[in-house]
């Protein structure tokens, strides 16, 4: 895993942690796949031409 993939996973984890603080009603379990999906999006990013 390279640095952008780790940063994507860290940011997804940060959002999950904010959801655990109960500042607003948020279903945290529904966002767990984002921990795996975010790095995959970063890895697939160079495949899409802009």
C-alpha positions in Angstrom: 0.0 0.0 0.0 1.3 3.4 -0.9 0.8 6.7 0.9 -2.3 7.9 -0.9 -4.1 4.6 -0.1 -3.2 4.8 3.5 -4.4 8.4 3.6 -7.7 7.4 2.1 -8.2 4.6 4.7 -7.2 6.9 7.5 -9.7 9.6 6.4 -12.5 7.0 6.2 -11.6 5.7 9.6 -11.7 9.3 10.9 -15.2 9.7 9.7 -16.2 6.5 11.4 -14.7 7.7 14.7 -16.6 10.9 14.4 -19.8 8.8 14.0 -19.0 7.0 17.3 -19.0 10.3 19.2 -22.8 10.5 18.8 -22.7 14.1 17.8 -25.4 13.3 15.2 -27.3 10.1 14.7 -25.2 8.1 12.2 -25.2 4.4 11.3 -21.5 3.6 11.6 -21.7 -0.1 10.7 -23.0 0.9 7.2 -19.8 2.8 6.6 -17.4 0.0 7.4 -17.0 -1.1 3.8 -15.5 2.3 3.1 -12.3 1.2 4.9 -11.7 -1.2 2.1 -13.4 0.7 -0.8 -11.5 4.0 -0.3 -8.0 2.5 -1.0 -9.3 0.6 -4.0 -10.7 3.8 -5.5 -7.3 5.5 -5.0 -5.6 2.5 -6.7 -8.1 2.6 -9.6 -7.8 6.4 -10.0 -4.9 6.3 -12.6 -7.0 4.0 -14.8 -9.6 6.7 -15.5 -8.5 9.3 -18.0 -9.6 12.9 -17.2 
